[in-house]
Amino acid sequence: MDEPADVRVGRGQRLIEACREDLDLYAVSELEERLEILASERARVQAQIEKKLSGRAAADALFSPRAN
């Protein structure tokens, strides 16, 4: 008999689950580590936003009508 297929996790689902975790179960050191990870992730997301905005601005400049 075939093994069941892995359930595909939706985009962002793990982040949502992490945000709902009971933080009372963590020690202070674990919470501090979690904050470091979140700060790193925030910087990564911000860099991606800036990259996308830069790409969009370049495309707009290339394809927008030129002023006479």
Secondary structure by P-SEA (a helix, b strand, c coil): cccccccccccaaaaaaaaacccccccaaaaaaaaaaaaaaaaaaaaaaaaaaaaaaaaaaacccccc
